[in-house]
Structures are given as structure tokens and as C-alpha cells.
Amino acid sequence: RMDLCDSPDSPRLTATIELPGMKKDDLSIEVFNGDTLTAPTTARSQSASVSPAPPTTRTRYPVQELKYGQFRRVIALPAGVKATEIAASMADGMLIISWPRVSSASLPPTRHIDVA
């Protein structure tokens, strides 16, 4: 789950992503084409390490709600955000990614196109 915070009182926009049990070494944050941020990771099953029975091919889980597998969060960045100005931190299973607010004055002007 993710919260995207756009507070007019802050010079930065912030995405907070829940990643319980994950460590920062498990993460890889990338920016593609200057406008798409991705945060792929792989959550590993903890069942084997806390299960009272050793895992075998006969091990069954009548209920299995612990999440594991590949995960990828994709965020479309506003025009004008520079990849070098994106910051990320991880604490208590929460990944926090922030980038500076882009003023409309720094964006190219809107161009109207007449339909012929």
C-alpha cells in the first residue's frame, strides 16, 4: 500500500510505501526515461524460518496469508523532476521516496493545437 502526499506547505512530494519485513538492501529504486520511478523488490517467505515443522514436499498450509513473491511499485513523476533530486529512506518497514515540487514557471508553456 502507498500514500502519496502533496502538501502545499512542503517543497517536496512524498510517497510512503509499506514494505513490512523488508530491508533496504532488498530494494532497488530506478528512474526510467526521466518520468517513471520504479521500486521493484522480492519478498521472501518467512514461513520456513518460523514454522514448527521443517518444510518438505508434504508440508501443507491450510491457511497462508503471509505475502511473498515479486513486487513492483511504479510512480509517474511530474514533468521537470530531476532524477538526481530524488531521495529515499527506509525505516520500520516504510519506504519513503521524495522529490522536489516543480513550479509551473519552469515547465514549457502549454501549446494549443488547432484541429483542421
Jmol script that loads the backbone (N, CA, C; Angstrom):
load data "model"
ATOM      1  N   ARG A   1       0.839  -1.172   0.000  1.00  0.00           N
ATOM      2  CA  ARG A   1       0.000   0.000   0.000  1.00  0.00           C
ATOM      3  C   ARG A   1       0.882   1.233   0.000  1.00  0.00           C
ATOM      4  N   MET A   2       0.331   2.324  -0.525  1.00  0.00           N
ATOM      5  CA  MET A   2       1.119   3.538  -0.670  1.00  0.00           C
ATOM      6  C   MET A   2       0.267   4.764  -0.376  1.00  0.00           C
ATOM      7  N   ASP A   3       0.906   5.763   0.225  1.00  0.00           N
ATOM      8  CA  ASP A   3       0.327   7.104   0.364  1.00  0.00           C
ATOM      9  C   ASP A   3       1.196   8.039  -0.458  1.00  0.00           C
ATOM     10  N   LEU A   4       0.562   8.934  -1.206  1.00  0.00           N
ATOM     11  CA  LEU A   4       1.284   9.959  -1.953  1.00  0.00           C
ATOM     12  C   LEU A   4       0.843  11.294  -1.379  1.00  0.00           C
ATOM     13  N   CYS A   5       1.779  12.010  -0.758  1.00  0.00           N
ATOM     14  CA  CYS A   5       1.469  13.260  -0.060  1.00  0.00           C
ATOM     15  C   CYS A   5       1.925  14.460  -0.885  1.00  0.00           C
ATOM     16  N   ASP A   6       0.984  15.356  -1.156  1.00  0.00           N
ATOM     17  CA  ASP A   6       1.255  16.589  -1.887  1.00  0.00           C
ATOM     18  C   ASP A   6       0.761  17.743  -1.027  1.00  0.00           C
ATOM     19  N   SER A   7       1.568  18.137  -0.057  1.00  0.00           N
ATOM     20  CA  SER A   7       1.199  19.221   0.849  1.00  0.00           C
ATOM     21  C   SER A   7       1.667  20.552   0.276  1.00  0.00           C
ATOM     22  N   PRO A   8       0.760  21.531   0.176  1.00  0.00           N
ATOM     23  CA  PRO A   8       1.176  22.834  -0.349  1.00  0.00           C
ATOM     24  C   PRO A   8       2.191  23.540   0.553  1.00  0.00           C
ATOM     25  N   ASP A   9       2.316  23.068   1.806  1.00  0.00           N
ATOM     26  CA  ASP A   9       3.270  23.672   2.748  1.00  0.00           C
ATOM     27  C   ASP A   9       4.669  23.089   2.625  1.00  0.00           C
ATOM     28  N   SER A  10       4.829  22.034   1.808  1.00  0.00           N
ATOM     29  CA  SER A  10       6.125  21.376   1.678  1.00  0.00           C
ATOM     30  C   SER A  10       6.706  21.617   0.283  1.00  0.00           C
ATOM     31  N   PRO A  11       8.021  21.792   0.189  1.00  0.00           N
ATOM     32  CA  PRO A  11       8.642  21.958  -1.128  1.00  0.00           C
ATOM     33  C   PRO A  11       8.836  20.620  -1.853  1.00  0.00           C
ATOM     34  N   ARG A  12       8.478  19.496  -1.190  1.00  0.00           N
ATOM     35  CA  ARG A  12       8.681  18.165  -1.788  1.00  0.00           C
ATOM     36  C   ARG A  12       7.384  17.360  -1.761  1.00  0.00           C
ATOM     37  N   LEU A  13       7.225  16.473  -2.734  1.00  0.00           N
ATOM     38  CA  LEU A  13       6.154  15.487  -2.728  1.00  0.00           C
ATOM     39  C   LEU A  13       6.746  14.206  -2.159  1.00  0.00           C
ATOM     40  N   THR A  14       5.937  13.428  -1.428  1.00  0.00           N
ATOM     41  CA  THR A  14       6.452  12.252  -0.750  1.00  0.00           C
ATOM     42  C   THR A  14       5.551  11.046  -0.978  1.00  0.00           C
ATOM     43  N   ALA A  15       6.167   9.939  -1.361  1.00  0.00           N
ATOM     44  CA  ALA A  15       5.473   8.654  -1.457  1.00  0.00           C
ATOM     45  C   ALA A  15       5.959   7.790  -0.304  1.00  0.00           C
ATOM     46  N   THR A  16       5.014   7.254   0.480  1.00  0.00           N
ATOM     47  CA  THR A  16       5.340   6.357   1.576  1.00  0.00           C
ATOM     48  C   THR A  16       4.739   4.997   1.229  1.00  0.00           C
ATOM     49  N   ILE A  17       5.592   3.984   1.145  1.00  0.00           N
ATOM     50  CA  ILE A  17       5.176   2.651   0.718  1.00  0.00           C
ATOM     51  C   ILE A  17       5.422   1.660   1.850  1.00  0.00           C
ATOM     52  N   GLU A  18       4.395   0.888   2.191  1.00  0.00           N
ATOM     53  CA  GLU A  18       4.529  -0.140   3.218  1.00  0.00           C
ATOM     54  C   GLU A  18       5.260  -1.346   2.649  1.00  0.00           C
ATOM     55  N   LEU A  19       6.333  -1.734   3.320  1.00  0.00           N
ATOM     56  CA  LEU A  19       7.086  -2.929   2.942  1.00  0.00           C
ATOM     57  C   LEU A  19       7.482  -3.686   4.211  1.00  0.00           C
ATOM     58  N   PRO A  20       6.507  -4.238   4.938  1.00  0.00           N
ATOM     59  CA  PRO A  20       6.828  -4.892   6.212  1.00  0.00           C
ATOM     60  C   PRO A  20       7.789  -6.055   6.030  1.00  0.00           C
ATOM     61  N   GLY A  21       8.767  -6.113   6.908  1.00  0.00           N
ATOM     62  CA  GLY A  21       9.740  -7.191   6.881  1.00  0.00           C
ATOM     63  C   GLY A  21      10.855  -7.028   5.865  1.00  0.00           C
ATOM     64  N   MET A  22      10.784  -5.993   5.045  1.00  0.00           N
ATOM     65  CA  MET A  22      11.811  -5.781   4.029  1.00  0.00           C
ATOM     66  C   MET A  22      12.963  -4.966   4.609  1.00  0.00           C
ATOM     67  N   LYS A  23      14.130  -5.160   4.021  1.00  0.00           N
ATOM     68  CA  LYS A  23      15.309  -4.391   4.399  1.00  0.00           C
ATOM     69  C   LYS A  23      15.711  -3.515   3.219  1.00  0.00           C
ATOM     70  N   LYS A  24      16.421  -2.430   3.505  1.00  0.00           N
ATOM     71  CA  LYS A  24      16.794  -1.527   2.419  1.00  0.00           C
ATOM     72  C   LYS A  24      17.702  -2.201   1.400  1.00  0.00           C
ATOM     73  N   ASP A  25      18.451  -3.217   1.813  1.00  0.00           N
ATOM     74  CA  ASP A  25      19.322  -3.939   0.872  1.00  0.00           C
ATOM     75  C   ASP A  25      18.517  -4.773  -0.128  1.00  0.00           C
ATOM     76  N   ASP A  26      17.230  -5.024   0.168  1.00  0.00           N
ATOM     77  CA  ASP A  26      16.368  -5.788  -0.734  1.00  0.00           C
ATOM     78  C   ASP A  26      15.748  -4.914  -1.821  1.00  0.00           C
ATOM     79  N   LEU A  27      15.954  -3.603  -1.756  1.00  0.00           N
ATOM     80  CA  LEU A  27      15.289  -2.664  -2.656  1.00  0.00           C
ATOM     81  C   LEU A  27      16.207  -2.166  -3.758  1.00  0.00           C
ATOM     82  N   SER A  28      15.590  -1.813  -4.864  1.00  0.00           N
ATOM     83  CA  SER A  28      16.288  -1.193  -5.981  1.00  0.00           C
ATOM     84  C   SER A  28      15.332  -0.162  -6.566  1.00  0.00           C
ATOM     85  N   ILE A  29      15.657   1.110  -6.430  1.00  0.00           N
ATOM     86  CA  ILE A  29      14.792   2.176  -6.936  1.00  0.00           C
ATOM     87  C   ILE A  29      15.434   2.749  -8.185  1.00  0.00           C
ATOM     88  N   GLU A  30      14.646   2.844  -9.256  1.00  0.00           N
ATOM     89  CA  GLU A  30      15.185   3.292 -10.547  1.00  0.00           C
ATOM     90  C   GLU A  30      14.257   4.317 -11.177  1.00  0.00           C
ATOM     91  N   VAL A  31      14.827   5.202 -11.993  1.00  0.00           N
ATOM     92  CA  VAL A  31      14.049   6.165 -12.770  1.00  0.00           C
ATOM     93  C   VAL A  31      14.285   5.869 -14.240  1.00  0.00           C
ATOM     94  N   PHE A  32      13.194   5.661 -14.991  1.00  0.00           N
ATOM     95  CA  PHE A  32      13.267   5.377 -16.427  1.00  0.00           C
ATOM     96  C   PHE A  32      12.737   6.564 -17.214  1.00  0.00           C
ATOM     97  N   ASN A  33      13.427   6.900 -18.269  1.00  0.00           N
ATOM     98  CA  ASN A  33      13.011   7.969 -19.180  1.00  0.00           C
ATOM     99  C   ASN A  33      12.752   9.299 -18.481  1.00  0.00           C
ATOM    100  N   GLY A  34      13.260   9.465 -17.292  1.00  0.00           N
ATOM    101  CA  GLY A  34      13.112  10.722 -16.572  1.00  0.00           C
ATOM    102  C   GLY A  34      11.728  10.990 -16.020  1.00  0.00           C
ATOM    103  N   ASP A  35      10.766  10.089 -16.264  1.00  0.00           N
ATOM    104  CA  ASP A  35       9.413  10.383 -15.789  1.00  0.00           C
ATOM    105  C   ASP A  35       8.717   9.213 -15.096  1.00  0.00           C
ATOM    106  N   THR A  36       9.421   8.093 -14.926  1.00  0.00           N
ATOM    107  CA  THR A  36       8.816   6.928 -14.291  1.00  0.00           C
ATOM    108  C   THR A  36       9.762   6.376 -13.233  1.00  0.00           C
ATOM    109  N   LEU A  37       9.298   6.328 -11.999  1.00  0.00           N
ATOM    110  CA  LEU A  37      10.083   5.781 -10.903  1.00  0.00           C
ATOM    111  C   LEU A  37       9.551   4.382 -10.606  1.00  0.00           C
ATOM    112  N   THR A  38      10.440   3.398 -10.479  1.00  0.00           N
ATOM    113  CA  THR A  38      10.022   2.051 -10.116  1.00  0.00           C
ATOM    114  C   THR A  38      10.780   1.604  -8.875  1.00  0.00           C
ATOM    115  N   ALA A  39      10.093   0.824  -8.051  1.00  0.00           N
ATOM    116  CA  ALA A  39      10.693   0.266  -6.852  1.00  0.00           C
ATOM    117  C   ALA A  39      10.392  -1.228  -6.821  1.00  0.00           C
ATOM    118  N   PRO A  40      11.180  -2.039  -7.554  1.00  0.00           N
ATOM    119  CA  PRO A  40      10.951  -3.483  -7.539  1.00  0.00           C
ATOM    120  C   PRO A  40      11.658  -4.139  -6.354  1.00  0.00           C
ATOM    121  N   THR A  41      11.089  -5.222  -5.842  1.00  0.00           N
ATOM    122  CA  THR A  41      11.717  -5.980  -4.768  1.00  0.00           C
ATOM    123  C   THR A  41      11.130  -7.382  -4.757  1.00  0.00           C
ATOM    124  N   THR A  42      11.715  -8.255  -3.978  1.00  0.00           N
ATOM    125  CA  THR A  42      11.197  -9.602  -3.806  1.00  0.00           C
ATOM    126  C   THR A  42      11.027  -9.865  -2.327  1.00  0.00           C
ATOM    127  N   ALA A  43       9.793 -10.155  -1.924  1.00  0.00           N
ATOM    128  CA  ALA A  43       9.517 -10.510  -0.535  1.00  0.00           C
ATOM    129  C   ALA A  43       9.699 -12.011  -0.394  1.00  0.00           C
ATOM    130  N   ARG A  44      10.506 -12.403   0.558  1.00  0.00           N
ATOM    131  CA  ARG A  44      10.757 -13.820   0.765  1.00  0.00           C
ATOM    132  C   ARG A  44       9.829 -14.354   1.843  1.00  0.00           C
ATOM    133  N   SER A  45       9.425 -15.600   1.690  1.00  0.00           N
ATOM    134  CA  SER A  45       8.552 -16.223   2.671  1.00  0.00           C
ATOM    135  C   SER A  45       9.324 -16.434   3.966  1.00  0.00           C
ATOM    136  N   GLN A  46       8.723 -16.065   5.059  1.00  0.00           N
ATOM    137  CA  GLN A  46       9.326 -16.264   6.374  1.00  0.00           C
ATOM    138  C   GLN A  46       8.853 -17.587   6.987  1.00  0.00           C
ATOM    139  N   SER A  47       7.925 -18.272   6.331  1.00  0.00           N
ATOM    140  CA  SER A  47       7.301 -19.466   6.901  1.00  0.00           C
ATOM    141  C   SER A  47       8.314 -20.520   7.315  1.00  0.00           C
ATOM    142  N   ALA A  48       9.297 -20.767   6.481  1.00  0.00           N
ATOM    143  CA  ALA A  48      10.266 -21.830   6.766  1.00  0.00           C
ATOM    144  C   ALA A  48      11.057 -21.538   8.035  1.00  0.00           C
ATOM    145  N   SER A  49      11.352 -20.277   8.301  1.00  0.00           N
ATOM    146  CA  SER A  49      12.178 -19.960   9.464  1.00  0.00           C
ATOM    147  C   SER A  49      11.391 -19.952  10.762  1.00  0.00           C
ATOM    148  N   VAL A  50      10.070 -19.820  10.717  1.00  0.00           N
ATOM    149  CA  VAL A  50       9.288 -19.775  11.948  1.00  0.00           C
ATOM    150  C   VAL A  50       8.346 -20.962  12.082  1.00  0.00           C
ATOM    151  N   SER A  51       8.294 -21.829  11.096  1.00  0.00           N
ATOM    152  CA  SER A  51       7.400 -22.982  11.110  1.00  0.00           C
ATOM    153  C   SER A  51       7.901 -24.025  12.099  1.00  0.00           C
ATOM    154  N   PRO A  52       6.981 -24.644  12.875  1.00  0.00           N
ATOM    155  CA  PRO A  52       7.421 -25.685  13.806  1.00  0.00           C
ATOM    156  C   PRO A  52       7.889 -26.951  13.093  1.00  0.00           C
ATOM    157  N   ALA A  53       7.419 -27.170  11.865  1.00  0.00           N
ATOM    158  CA  ALA A  53       7.829 -28.357  11.109  1.00  0.00           C
ATOM    159  C   ALA A  53       8.742 -27.937   9.963  1.00  0.00           C
ATOM    160  N   PRO A  54       9.799 -28.716   9.700  1.00  0.00           N
ATOM    161  CA  PRO A  54      10.664 -28.376   8.564  1.00  0.00           C
ATOM    162  C   PRO A  54       9.883 -28.493   7.265  1.00  0.00           C
ATOM    163  N   PRO A  55      10.104 -27.565   6.313  1.00  0.00           N
ATOM    164  CA  PRO A  55       9.367 -27.627   5.053  1.00  0.00           C
ATOM    165  C   PRO A  55       9.789 -28.841   4.221  1.00  0.00           C
ATOM    166  N   THR A  56       8.815 -29.555   3.707  1.00  0.00           N
ATOM    167  CA  THR A  56       9.051 -30.682   2.816  1.00  0.00           C
ATOM    168  C   THR A  56       8.030 -30.594   1.695  1.00  0.00           C
ATOM    169  N   THR A  57       8.107 -31.535   0.765  1.00  0.00           N
ATOM    170  CA  THR A  57       7.120 -31.539  -0.314  1.00  0.00           C
ATOM    171  C   THR A  57       5.737 -31.901   0.223  1.00  0.00           C
ATOM    172  N   ARG A  58       5.652 -32.477   1.420  1.00  0.00           N
ATOM    173  CA  ARG A  58       4.365 -32.840   2.013  1.00  0.00           C
ATOM    174  C   ARG A  58       3.814 -31.750   2.923  1.00  0.00           C
ATOM    175  N   THR A  59       4.590 -30.706   3.166  1.00  0.00           N
ATOM    176  CA  THR A  59       4.121 -29.627   4.039  1.00  0.00           C
ATOM    177  C   THR A  59       2.940 -28.932   3.407  1.00  0.00           C
ATOM    178  N   ARG A  60       1.868 -28.761   4.173  1.00  0.00           N
ATOM    179  CA  ARG A  60       0.665 -28.097   3.681  1.00  0.00           C
ATOM    180  C   ARG A  60       0.402 -26.860   4.529  1.00  0.00           C
ATOM    181  N   TYR A  61      -0.238 -25.891   3.940  1.00  0.00           N
ATOM    182  CA  TYR A  61      -0.653 -24.681   4.633  1.00  0.00           C
ATOM    183  C   TYR A  61      -2.151 -24.500   4.409  1.00  0.00           C
ATOM    184  N   PRO A  62      -3.005 -25.009   5.298  1.00  0.00           N
ATOM    185  CA  PRO A  62      -4.443 -24.794   5.128  1.00  0.00           C
ATOM    186  C   PRO A  62      -4.811 -23.309   5.060  1.00  0.00           C
ATOM    187  N   VAL A  63      -4.046 -22.474   5.733  1.00  0.00           N
ATOM    188  CA  VAL A  63      -4.202 -21.015   5.644  1.00  0.00           C
ATOM    189  C   VAL A  63      -2.820 -20.433   5.440  1.00  0.00           C
ATOM    190  N   GLN A  64      -2.643 -19.639   4.391  1.00  0.00           N
ATOM    191  CA  GLN A  64      -1.362 -18.987   4.151  1.00  0.00           C
ATOM    192  C   GLN A  64      -1.631 -17.558   3.700  1.00  0.00           C
ATOM    193  N   GLU A  65      -1.491 -16.617   4.638  1.00  0.00           N
ATOM    194  CA  GLU A  65      -1.764 -15.206   4.363  1.00  0.00           C
ATOM    195  C   GLU A  65      -0.511 -14.357   4.306  1.00  0.00           C
ATOM    196  N   LEU A  66       0.637 -14.939   4.656  1.00  0.00           N
ATOM    197  CA  LEU A  66       1.878 -14.184   4.595  1.00  0.00           C
ATOM    198  C   LEU A  66       2.246 -13.979   3.137  1.00  0.00           C
ATOM    199  N   LYS A  67       2.577 -12.755   2.793  1.00  0.00           N
ATOM    200  CA  LYS A  67       2.855 -12.403   1.403  1.00  0.00           C
ATOM    201  C   LYS A  67       4.315 -12.664   1.058  1.00  0.00           C
ATOM    202  N   TYR A  68       4.526 -13.160  -0.146  1.00  0.00           N
ATOM    203  CA  TYR A  68       5.871 -13.300  -0.672  1.00  0.00           C
ATOM    204  C   TYR A  68       5.787 -13.315  -2.188  1.00  0.00           C
ATOM    205  N   GLY A  69       6.899 -13.053  -2.811  1.00  0.00           N
ATOM    206  CA  GLY A  69       6.937 -13.008  -4.264  1.00  0.00           C
ATOM    207  C   GLY A  69       7.492 -11.680  -4.735  1.00  0.00           C
ATOM    208  N   GLN A  70       7.400 -11.439  -6.028  1.00  0.00           N
ATOM    209  CA  GLN A  70       7.923 -10.201  -6.591  1.00  0.00           C
ATOM    210  C   GLN A  70       6.907  -9.085  -6.437  1.00  0.00           C
ATOM    211  N   PHE A  71       7.430  -7.898  -6.253  1.00  0.00           N
ATOM    212  CA  PHE A  71       6.616  -6.716  -6.026  1.00  0.00           C
ATOM    213  C   PHE A  71       7.237  -5.567  -6.810  1.00  0.00           C
ATOM    214  N   ARG A  72       6.420  -4.749  -7.435  1.00  0.00           N
ATOM    215  CA  ARG A  72       6.935  -3.584  -8.160  1.00  0.00           C
ATOM    216  C   ARG A  72       5.927  -2.457  -8.030  1.00  0.00           C
ATOM    217  N   ARG A  73       6.383  -1.328  -7.518  1.00  0.00           N
ATOM    218  CA  ARG A  73       5.546  -0.130  -7.448  1.00  0.00           C
ATOM    219  C   ARG A  73       6.059   0.823  -8.503  1.00  0.00           C
ATOM    220  N   VAL A  74       5.170   1.351  -9.337  1.00  0.00           N
ATOM    221  CA  VAL A  74       5.536   2.287 -10.395  1.00  0.00           C
ATOM    222  C   VAL A  74       4.838   3.615 -10.112  1.00  0.00           C
ATOM    223  N   ILE A  75       5.614   4.701 -10.143  1.00  0.00           N
ATOM    224  CA  ILE A  75       5.083   6.042  -9.884  1.00  0.00           C
ATOM    225  C   ILE A  75       5.431   6.931 -11.073  1.00  0.00           C
ATOM    226  N   ALA A  76       4.423   7.561 -11.645  1.00  0.00           N
ATOM    227  CA  ALA A  76       4.649   8.525 -12.732  1.00  0.00           C
ATOM    228  C   ALA A  76       5.088   9.840 -12.102  1.00  0.00           C
ATOM    229  N   LEU A  77       6.265  10.298 -12.484  1.00  0.00           N
ATOM    230  CA  LEU A  77       6.797  11.543 -11.940  1.00  0.00           C
ATOM    231  C   LEU A  77       6.299  12.730 -12.762  1.00  0.00           C
ATOM    232  N   PRO A  78       6.081  13.874 -12.116  1.00  0.00           N
ATOM    233  CA  PRO A  78       5.682  15.058 -12.868  1.00  0.00           C
ATOM    234  C   PRO A  78       6.804  15.517 -13.804  1.00  0.00           C
ATOM    235  N   ALA A  79       6.441  16.179 -14.881  1.00  0.00           N
ATOM    236  CA  ALA A  79       7.438  16.713 -15.814  1.00  0.00           C
ATOM    237  C   ALA A  79       8.363  17.667 -15.069  1.00  0.00           C
ATOM    238  N   GLY A  80       9.638  17.601 -15.387  1.00  0.00           N
ATOM    239  CA  GLY A  80      10.605  18.523 -14.802  1.00  0.00           C
ATOM    240  C   GLY A  80      11.349  17.997 -13.590  1.00  0.00           C
ATOM    241  N   VAL A  81      10.958  16.841 -13.033  1.00  0.00           N
ATOM    242  CA  VAL A  81      11.663  16.298 -11.877  1.00  0.00           C
ATOM    243  C   VAL A  81      12.994  15.717 -12.343  1.00  0.00           C
ATOM    244  N   LYS A  82      14.064  16.074 -11.648  1.00  0.00           N
ATOM    245  CA  LYS A  82      15.399  15.564 -11.977  1.00  0.00           C
ATOM    246  C   LYS A  82      15.695  14.351 -11.108  1.00  0.00           C
ATOM    247  N   ALA A  83      16.159  13.266 -11.729  1.00  0.00           N
ATOM    248  CA  ALA A  83      16.450  12.030 -11.007  1.00  0.00           C
ATOM    249  C   ALA A  83      17.458  12.251  -9.882  1.00  0.00           C
ATOM    250  N   THR A  84      18.384  13.191 -10.065  1.00  0.00           N
ATOM    251  CA  THR A  84      19.408  13.444  -9.045  1.00  0.00           C
ATOM    252  C   THR A  84      18.831  14.099  -7.793  1.00  0.00           C
ATOM    253  N   GLU A  85      17.599  14.598  -7.868  1.00  0.00           N
ATOM    254  CA  GLU A  85      16.982  15.272  -6.721  1.00  0.00           C
ATOM    255  C   GLU A  85      15.993  14.386  -5.975  1.00  0.00           C
ATOM    256  N   ILE A  86      15.906  13.117  -6.370  1.00  0.00           N
ATOM    257  CA  ILE A  86      15.008  12.173  -5.699  1.00  0.00           C
ATOM    258  C   ILE A  86      15.763  11.555  -4.525  1.00  0.00           C
ATOM    259  N   ALA A  87      15.110  11.500  -3.370  1.00  0.00           N
ATOM    260  CA  ALA A  87      15.725  10.931  -2.173  1.00  0.00           C
ATOM    261  C   ALA A  87      14.856   9.787  -1.657  1.00  0.00           C
ATOM    262  N   ALA A  88      15.493   8.784  -1.036  1.00  0.00           N
ATOM    263  CA  ALA A  88      14.758   7.646  -0.485  1.00  0.00           C
ATOM    264  C   ALA A  88      15.373   7.241   0.843  1.00  0.00           C
ATOM    265  N   SER A  89      14.506   6.773   1.750  1.00  0.00           N
ATOM    266  CA  SER A  89      14.970   6.241   3.025  1.00  0.00           C
ATOM    267  C   SER A  89      14.039   5.103   3.436  1.00  0.00           C
ATOM    268  N   MET A  90      14.528   4.241   4.315  1.00  0.00           N
ATOM    269  CA  MET A  90      13.758   3.080   4.754  1.00  0.00           C
ATOM    270  C   MET A  90      13.874   2.970   6.251  1.00  0.00           C
ATOM    271  N   ALA A  91      12.738   2.866   6.938  1.00  0.00           N
ATOM    272  CA  ALA A  91      12.742   2.696   8.390  1.00  0.00           C
ATOM    273  C   ALA A  91      11.467   1.971   8.809  1.00  0.00           C
ATOM    274  N   ASP A  92      11.620   0.958   9.648  1.00  0.00           N
ATOM    275  CA  ASP A  92      10.482   0.228  10.218  1.00  0.00           C
ATOM    276  C   ASP A  92       9.499  -0.273   9.161  1.00  0.00           C
ATOM    277  N   GLY A  93      10.022  -0.798   8.057  1.00  0.00           N
ATOM    278  CA  GLY A  93       9.172  -1.347   7.011  1.00  0.00           C
ATOM    279  C   GLY A  93       8.452  -0.319   6.166  1.00  0.00           C
ATOM    280  N   MET A  94       8.860   0.936   6.248  1.00  0.00           N
ATOM    281  CA  MET A  94       8.252   2.006   5.463  1.00  0.00           C
ATOM    282  C   MET A  94       9.317   2.607   4.555  1.00  0.00           C
ATOM    283  N   LEU A  95       9.081   2.560   3.240  1.00  0.00           N
ATOM    284  CA  LEU A  95       9.963   3.180   2.259  1.00  0.00           C
ATOM    285  C   LEU A  95       9.419   4.572   1.966  1.00  0.00           C
ATOM    286  N   ILE A  96      10.250   5.578   2.135  1.00  0.00           N
ATOM    287  CA  ILE A  96       9.843   6.963   1.901  1.00  0.00           C
ATOM    288  C   ILE A  96      10.672   7.509   0.742  1.00  0.00           C
ATOM    289  N   ILE A  97       9.994   7.906  -0.333  1.00  0.00           N
ATOM    290  CA  ILE A  97      10.640   8.474  -1.509  1.00  0.00           C
ATOM    291  C   ILE A  97      10.093   9.880  -1.692  1.00  0.00           C
ATOM    292  N   SER A  98      10.991  10.850  -1.881  1.00  0.00           N
ATOM    293  CA  SER A  98      10.516  12.224  -2.069  1.00  0.00           C
ATOM    294  C   SER A  98      11.255  12.884  -3.226  1.00  0.00           C
ATOM    295  N   TRP A  99      10.590  13.862  -3.819  1.00  0.00           N
ATOM    296  CA  TRP A  99      11.175  14.633  -4.911  1.00  0.00           C
ATOM    297  C   TRP A  99      10.672  16.054  -4.815  1.00  0.00           C
ATOM    298  N   PRO A 100      11.451  17.011  -5.338  1.00  0.00           N
ATOM    299  CA  PRO A 100      11.058  18.415  -5.222  1.00  0.00           C
ATOM    300  C   PRO A 100       9.830  18.735  -6.065  1.00  0.00           C
ATOM    301  N   ARG A 101       9.054  19.636  -5.540  1.00  0.00           N
ATOM    302  CA  ARG A 101       7.906  20.147  -6.279  1.00  0.00           C
ATOM    303  C   ARG A 101       8.437  20.937  -7.471  1.00  0.00           C
ATOM    304  N   VAL A 102       7.818  20.796  -8.619  1.00  0.00           N
ATOM    305  CA  VAL A 102       8.230  21.504  -9.828  1.00  0.00           C
ATOM    306  C   VAL A 102       7.279  22.673 -10.021  1.00  0.00           C
ATOM    307  N   SER A 103       7.834  23.872 -10.098  1.00  0.00           N
ATOM    308  CA  SER A 103       6.966  25.034 -10.281  1.00  0.00           C
ATOM    309  C   SER A 103       6.475  25.088 -11.718  1.00  0.00           C
ATOM    310  N   SER A 104       5.287  25.582 -11.903  1.00  0.00           N
ATOM    311  CA  SER A 104       4.726  25.656 -13.257  1.00  0.00           C
ATOM    312  C   SER A 104       5.521  26.636 -14.124  1.00  0.00           C
ATOM    313  N   ALA A 105       6.246  27.558 -13.493  1.00  0.00           N
ATOM    314  CA  ALA A 105       7.052  28.518 -14.252  1.00  0.00           C
ATOM    315  C   ALA A 105       8.225  27.835 -14.959  1.00  0.00           C
ATOM    316  N   SER A 106       8.683  26.701 -14.419  1.00  0.00           N
ATOM    317  CA  SER A 106       9.829  26.020 -15.027  1.00  0.00           C
ATOM    318  C   SER A 106       9.407  25.046 -16.127  1.00  0.00           C
ATOM    319  N   LEU A 107       8.108  24.852 -16.303  1.00  0.00           N
ATOM    320  CA  LEU A 107       7.620  23.950 -17.345  1.00  0.00           C
ATOM    321  C   LEU A 107       7.416  24.702 -18.648  1.00  0.00           C
ATOM    322  N   PRO A 108       7.528  24.019 -19.776  1.00  0.00           N
ATOM    323  CA  PRO A 108       7.273  24.687 -21.051  1.00  0.00           C
ATOM    324  C   PRO A 108       5.811  25.122 -21.126  1.00  0.00           C
ATOM    325  N   PRO A 109       5.530  26.202 -21.837  1.00  0.00           N
ATOM    326  CA  PRO A 109       4.154  26.675 -21.907  1.00  0.00           C
ATOM    327  C   PRO A 109       3.257  25.688 -22.652  1.00  0.00           C
ATOM    328  N   THR A 110       1.984  25.704 -22.292  1.00  0.00           N
ATOM    329  CA  THR A 110       1.018  24.856 -22.973  1.00  0.00           C
ATOM    330  C   THR A 110       0.793  25.394 -24.368  1.00  0.00           C
ATOM    331  N   ARG A 111       0.735  24.513 -25.314  1.00  0.00           N
ATOM    332  CA  ARG A 111       0.568  24.925 -26.720  1.00  0.00           C
ATOM    333  C   ARG A 111      -0.790  24.429 -27.203  1.00  0.00           C
ATOM    334  N   HIS A 112      -1.580  25.311 -27.732  1.00  0.00           N
ATOM    335  CA  HIS A 112      -2.871  24.944 -28.284  1.00  0.00           C
ATOM    336  C   HIS A 112      -2.693  24.505 -29.737  1.00  0.00           C
ATOM    337  N   ILE A 113      -3.328  23.426 -30.104  1.00  0.00           N
ATOM    338  CA  ILE A 113      -3.227  22.919 -31.470  1.00  0.00           C
ATOM    339  C   ILE A 113      -4.622  23.004 -32.097  1.00  0.00           C
ATOM    340  N   ASP A 114      -4.709  23.730 -33.182  1.00  0.00           N
ATOM    341  CA  ASP A 114      -5.974  23.855 -33.908  1.00  0.00           C
ATOM    342  C   ASP A 114      -6.233  22.583 -34.696  1.00  0.00           C
ATOM    343  N   VAL A 115      -7.468  22.166 -34.694  1.00  0.00           N
ATOM    344  CA  VAL A 115      -7.870  20.995 -35.480  1.00  0.00           C
ATOM    345  C   VAL A 115      -8.347  21.463 -36.828  1.00  0.00           C
ATOM    346  N   ALA A 116      -7.766  20.943 -37.899  1.00  0.00           N
ATOM    347  CA  ALA A 116      -8.110  21.372 -39.252  1.00  0.00           C
ATOM    348  C   ALA A 116      -9.290  20.591 -39.787  1.00  0.00           C
TER     349      ALA A 116
END
end "model"
wireframe off; spacefill off
backbone 0.3
color backbone group
